[in-house]
Amino acid sequence: MIGQLIISGLAQGSIYALVALGMTILFRSTGVVNFGYGALFMAGAFTLYVFTQVLGFGFGAGFLATVIVMAVFGMVVERCLIRPIINRPHVTVAMMTVAVSYFLTGVARFFWGQEVLPMPPVLDVPPVVFADLVITGQDLIIASVCLVLVTAFFIFFAATRQGKLMQAASQVPRGAALVGINVPGFQCTMWAAASIVAAIAGTLVAPVTMLYPDMGAHLLIKAFAAMTLGGFGHFGGAVVGGILIGVAEQLAGGYISTAMIDIFAYLAIIATLLIVPSGLFGRKEVVRV
């Protein structure tokens, strides 16, 4: 039993990690915690559904169209809603992301109500069976894509000039602008990148969770817990945090109560903030006075 619970936890944790990765990209490059990212993830899944199931696009064309739509949407949100208030208190920007979340959820509810829609899997990969353990093909795809993305973004931010410039632009925007860095352009690009990751996550996760307007709200809490546990702004921390949350909640649900699955993320956030506020891989800030 414990083996299958761990496998299930790894599968769920990979989903949390994928969503947390998109939030981390935005936080790492712009300093903004996007509390509307769950709705952005939902919008990516529904956009793919419209292209493939309603308009009749093939998966390849539908996925490409979804990526383009989501990238443009991310840039529009940054340019029209975030940039005008970016220098105001952080709570103002956070509330704007919440407003965008409610807008996207409202649009989905307007067209589909509370209907739960099926989504075909990306690839028809047979499950892997080892002894009495079963790993589905979709879980393997999600874990593989998560690993590829976290590696790619880690290399980009740690080893490329553009990645380092983006981090400088997020940490000291005024100073970066004074030395000629196009801070608004970088931030717009990363909103587009985070939206693309949301589209990828929605594409991979929708066949597992099914499609419904509130699908992102549940995952947002799990992803936020993963970021908190791993350390805000740390790509590896987001993935490790997601995996740990997934495994721990499955074990707690299996051996204590299934109700623990729904509340474990909240407990993880509380415990992390009390014991290690900077997270497992976060850096403690040193302030000179």
KERO-755434 format. One record per atom (N, C-alpha, C, O, CB): x, y, z. Coordinates in steps of 0.05 Angstrom, whole numbers, plus 5000, padded with zeros to 4 digits. Glycine has a CB too. Layout:
! residues N
XYZ...
//
This chain:
! residues 289
501649765000500050005000501750255000501150444985498250005024503850255017505450495019506850564992507150794985507550465041507650354977508950394952507050534932507950724919509850134940504550454930502750574912501950854921501551034904500150404909501850894947501351164957503551354950503051584943500951164988506051264952508351434944508251494914508751724906510951304952507651294898507451334869505251534863505651724847506851064854502951514876500751704872501551984881500952184869498251614887503051994903504052244913506052384894505952624890505352214940507752224882509652324863508152434838508952644827511652114854506052294830504552384807503052644813503252834797502452174799501752654836500452904844502453134849501953364841498752864870504653064861506753264866507853384841508553624840508953144882508053224820509053324794507053534783507953734771509353094774504453494787502453684778502853944794502854164782499653574782503053924820503454164837506054304829506154554828503554084867508154154824510654274817510554424791511754634788512854054816509054314772508854444745507454714748508254914736507254264726505254724764503954984768505655174784505855414778501254934782507055074805508755234821511055344805512055564810509855074845511955194785514155284768513355534753514955724750515055064748510955534742509955774727509856024746510556244737507255724715508955984770508856204789511656294797512056534801507256124814513456114799516256174806517556334785519156524790517855924813517056264759518256414737517556704739519256884736517256294710514956764744514057034746515257174770516057414769511057044747515257034793516357154817519357214815520357414824515756984842520757024802523657044799524457284781526457414786524856784788522757334761523557534741522157804746523258014737522757444714519957814760518558064764518058134793517458364800515958064750518357944812517857994840514857994847514158064869518958254848513157904828510257904832509357624839510057434824508858014807507757594860506457334866503757344852501957494860506157284897503457184832500957184816498857004829498856764824501557094787497157124844495056964857492856894838490956744845493857124880493056984813491156904792492156684774490956624754490457144776494456564782495656364764493956114761494055984740498456294774492456044781490655814779488655854756488155664741489255754805487556094755485656154733487056164706485856094686484156424739489556254706491056254681491555974671491355914647493756404685492155794689492455514683489755394672489755254652493355354708487555464685484955384676484355494648483255344631482755474695485055744643484555864617486155724595485155694573485256164618488555644601490155494582488855234574488755164550492955444592487755094594486454834589483954874572483454724553485754694615482355074579479855124564480455224536478955164517478055324579482555384533483255484506483955244488483155244465485655674507485455054498486154824482483654664476483354564454488154644497481754644495479254504491477654634468476554494451477554494516477554894468476055034447477354984419475854924400476055344452479954994418481254954392481054664382480554624358484255024394481254474400481354194391478554064390478053904372483154034409476854124410474353984412472054144399470054024390473653934441472254414399470054574388470654654359468954624342469654824405473054754354473754844327474854624310475254664286475655074329475554404322476454174306479354174297480054034279474754154282481054324311483854324304485054064313484153934331485354564319487253974299488853754308490353834334490554074340490753664287491353634348492653704374495053894370495254094384493553454388496753834350499054004346498354294340499454474352500753894323496454334321495654604313494154734337494554974342493854594289492454584351491054694373492854774396492454984408489054494383494854614401496754684423498354924415498855104432498654444428499254944390500755184381499055434384499955644393501755144352496555414375494755644377494255714406494055954413492055584363494055524424493655574452496055724464495655914479493155314467498455634457500855764467500956054458501656234474503355614457500256104433500356374422498256554437498856774445499756384392495756444439493656594453494456664482494056884491491056444452495456464496496156514524498456704527498556864545496756244537500456684509502756874510501757154505502657344519504856794489500057194485498957464480497357564503497457794511497257454454495757384515494157464538495857544561495357744574492257234547498057394566499857474588501057744583501357904602502057264590501857804558503058064552501058284555501758504564504258064524498558234547496458444550495958504579495658734586493858344536495758294595495358334624497558504636497058684651495058064639500058434629502358584640502258874631502659054646504958444631501758914605501959184593499659364603500059594608501959174563497259254604494859414609494059424638492859624647492559314593494659214654493659194681495859204702495459324723492058944684498159084697500259064717502159304715502859424736501758804714503059374691505059584688504159854700505759994712505759624659501559934696500760194707500860214738500960434749498060264698500859984751500759984781503259844793503359794817498259844791505259784777507559624786509059764808510359624825509359564763509060024809510560174830508960234855509960354874511660424819506460144855504760174879505359954899506759764892501760184871504159964923504659744942504059464931502259444913502859794967505459274940505158994930502358894932501458734915507158814944500958974953498258874956496458964933494558824926497058974983497059194922495459294899495859114875493959044861496259584892498359034869498858854847497658584852496558454834501958834842497858484877496758224884493658224880492558034869497358154913492358444887489458464884488758474854486558374847488358704898490458594838489958594809490058314798488358244781491958774795491958154807492057874797489657714806488657544792494657734807488657774830486257644840483857724822482157554816485657714870483757984815481558074798481657934770479557864760481758384794483957904759484257764734483357474737482057364719487157764724483957354760483057074765480057054765478956874752484156984792478657234779475757234779474557284752472557174745474657444800475857454737474857514709474957264692473057194679476557734696477257124692477556884676475656664685474456524669480456774677475356634711473456434721470656504714469056324707473756404752469956754715467256844707466656794678464456714671466957134713468656834661468356784632467856484628466056404612470856874616469356314641469056024638466255944648464955774635471255874654465356054670462755984680460556074662458455944660462356094709460956304649458956414631458356224608456056184600459856694620460556104597460255934574459655644581458155504567462755944557460755544604460555264610459155204637458654974644463255134610458455414652457255374678458955204696461355244697454555234674457755014710459254834727459754554714460354364728457854794754459354544688459654294674462554194675464454354672458754324645462853934679465453814679465853674652464353504643465753604702467953764638468453674610470853474609472853524623468953914592470553264593472853084590474953204571474253354552471952814580477453134575479653224558481352974551482352844569481353444572481652914525483252684517486152724525487152954525483052634487487652514531490452534539492152624516491452594492491452264549494452734522496252834502497252604484497152624460498652984514498252394497499152154483497951914496497551904520502252144483497451714480496251464490498551284498499351094484494451324469499651344522501951184532500950974552499551044571504051374546501550724548500550514566501850544594504050644596501150234555500450464615501550484642503850294646504150084632499350414662505650374664507850204671507250054696506550174716510450374674507449794695506749624718509349484728510749354713504649404710509949534754512249404766511349274792510549404811514549614771511449004792510348854815507348934818505848894799511948914842506649034841503849124844503549424843501449534851502749014871505549564832505449854829504749924801505649804782508149984837502950134798502050224771502650514768501950684785499050164768504050584746504550864739503350924713503950794693507650924739501451114712500051174687501951324667503851454676497551334692501351294642502951434622502751734624504751874620502051354594500451844631500052124634501752234657502852454655497152194638501952084678503652174701506652184693508052364701503251984724507451984677510251984667510752234649512952354651510851734652508852304632509152534615509352784631511052954626506852544594507652814651507653054668510253084682511453304683505253054688511252864694513752874709516052944690517853094698514252604723516052834666518252884647518253174638520353294637517952694623515953274631515753554623516553744645517953944640512953624613515753684670516553844693519553854696520654064700515153744718520853624693523753614696525153764674527053914679524653314695524153744649525353894627525054194631526954344627523953804600522654284639522154564642523854684665525054904662519254624648523954554688525554664710528454674703529854854711525054494736529454474688532254484680532754704660534754854663533054214666530954744641531254954621531255234634532955404628529054934600529355284652529255544664531555594684532455814687526555584678532355384698534655414716537155494700538655674708535155144731537655364677539955434660539655714650541555864649540255234637537255784641536756054630537456264650538856454644533856084621536456244675536856454695539656444707540656654715534756434717540856214708543456184721545856224702547956304711543655924735545456154677547756144659547656324634549556324619548155864650545456464631545256644607545256934615544357004637542756574590546157104598546257384603543457504606542957664624547757534581541657414588538957524590537557444616536157604628537257414566538057194625536857114650537857274674536357344691537356814655540457324674541657484696540657774695540157894716544657474695540257874671539158144668536358164679535558354691539358244639534757954673531957944683531857944713530158074725530557704672533657794726533757794755534558064766533458154786535657574765536458194753537358454762535058654759534658824776539758554746533558624737531258804732529058774753527658964760530158764704528758524763526658484784527558564811525958654827525958184784530158544817531158604844531558904848530759014869533758464849532659044828533059334830532059464804533759534787536059404836529459484800528459594774529559864767530359904744525459604775529660044786530560314780533460324772534260444752530060504804535160174787537960164780538460024753540060114738539460014801536859814747537159674722536359864699537759864678535459424721534260024703533460204682535560424677535960504654530760334689536860504698538960714696541360624679542660794667539860804723541860364680544160264664543360164637544860024623545660044679540860224629539960164602538459904598537959824575542260154585537759764619536259514616533259574612532059744626536559334642532059444592529259494586527559334605526659104599528659404556527059444629525659304650522759234641521959004645525559464675521159424631518459344623518459124601516658954602517059594612520359134583520458934562520958654574519758454565522559004541522858644593523458384606521058274621520358044619525858414624519758454635517458364651515158274633513758074640516458594669514758404611512658324592513258044581511557874578512358534570515858004574516657744564516257524584515357304576519657754556516757574609516457364629513557304635512857084642517957434654511857514633508957454636508057274613506457094617507357724636509157324589508457144567509556864572508156664567509657254541511956834583513156574588511556424609511056184607516056604597510756564631509156444652506456354641505456144650508856634675505356504623502756424611503056184593501256014592501556664595505356164580505855924563506155674580505055464574508355964546507555704603507755484622504955404632504455164636509655554645503255604637500555544646499055384624497555194630498955804652499455454599498255304577499255014575497654834571498755444550501854984579503054714579501954554602501154314599506054724580501854674626500854534650497854454646497154234652501054714675496254644635493454584630493154354611491354184614492054824621494754354590494654144570495253864582493953674575496654194547497153854600497953604612496153504634495653274638500853624621495153704650493653634674490753584669489453424682494053844695489553734649486653714644485653424640483553364649485953884620487153254625486152984622486052834649484552634651487952824603487552914669487552784695485252894713483852744725490252814709485053164714483153284732480453344719478553404734484253544742480253324693477853404677477753714677479153844692475253284690475953814660475754104656473254214671471054114667475554174626473754424687471554564700472654834709475054864714470254404724470955044711471955314715473655354741475355524741469655494717473155194761474555234787476955044790478055014811472755194810477754914768479954714770482554844779484154714792480254574743482955094772485455224779485655314808487855334819485855464762483355364821483355464849484555254867486155314885480555534858483854994863484854784880487954754877489354734896483554514873488854764852491754724847493354974855495654944862492154674818492055204855493555444863494455424892496755494898491755694860492755334910493555304938495855104941497655144956491055204955495654874926497754674928500454784917502554744929496954424912500254934895502655054883503855264902506255284905502055174856502155424914503055624933504455494957506455594967500755804943503355274967504555124988507255014979509255014995502754894997507454924954510054824944512155044943514454994950509654694916511355274934513155504933514055584961516455644965511855744918512155594979512855665007514755465019516755545032510355685024514255215016515955005027518755005014520754985028514654735024518755024987521355014973522955264975525455254973520854954945521655494978523055754979522255914954522655834932526055704979521056144959520156314937522556394918524656474927518856564947522056364892524056434873526056214866527756264849525456664882525855984878527755764873526355554857524455424866528855644900527355504832526055314814526155034825524054894826527455324787528454944834528654684846526954654870525754444875531554614852526854874886525254874910522254834904520854704918525655124926521354964882518554934875517854644868515754544875517855124851519754524853519254244845519354054870517653884874521354154824521454084886521753924910519353964929518253774940524353984925518554214932516354274949513754144939512254034955515854574951513354154913510954024901510953724906508953604913510854084872513353604901513553314905513053234934511553044940516353214896514253384953513953324981510953354990509953195005515653504998509753574980506853614987505153384976503453284990505853884976505753304951504153094939504452824954502452694960504953054911506952754960507452494974506252505002504952315011510452434975506752725017505952745045502852735047501752605065506953005058501452875029498552875031497352605024495352525036497353085013498552455006497552194999498051995023496351835029498952084974500352015035500951845059499051915082498051735096503851875067498652175086496852255108493952175102492552085120496952565112493252185076490552105069490151805071487951715078489952195041492251655066492151365067492151245095490851045101494251245051493751375113494151265139492651415162492351315183497051255145491851665156490451815177487551855169485751735181491752095182487052015149484352065139484452195112486252345106482752245159482552125095482552245068482052545069482752685051480352115051480952645091480552935094483253075095483353315089478952985119485352935103487953065105488953145077490653335075489952875117488053025056488953095029488153375023489653525010487752895008485853465032484853735026486153945043486354175035481853745028486853875068487854085086490854075090491954255103486554045113492253875078495153855084496654095073498554185086496153595071495854205050497354435039497254665057499254815060496154505012494954715070494654935089496454895113497755075123491754975098496554645123498254575146501154615138502754705155497754285155501854545114504654575105505454865104507654945112505054445077503655045094504255325093504655435121506555585126501955485079502855365140503055465167505655375180507155525193500655375184506255115177508654995190511155125179513055185193508754695187511255165152513655275139514155565149516355635155513355265109512055725150512256005158513156025187514456215194509656155153512355835203513155845232515955735236517455845253511155675248516755535222519355395227521555495209523655575218519055095224521055495183523155595163521755785144521055715122524455345148521456035152519956235136521056265108519556335089519956495149523656225104524856265078524656015061525456015038527756335081523555795072523355545056525855375058527855465068522655615028525655135047527854955048530355055032532555005041527054675037529855185010532055274993532155574990533855674975531855144965530455715004530456005002532856135017534056005035527956115013533456375010535556525023534456715043532456855038537356665002535756725066534956925086535857195077538157235070535956845114534057395079534857665072536257805096535357795119532357825064538457935089540058075109539658375104540258475083543058005108538658515124538058795121539858955140539958905164535058865127541459145130543159305146541659555156540159685141545659395130541959605181540559835193542560025206541860225217538459745214
//
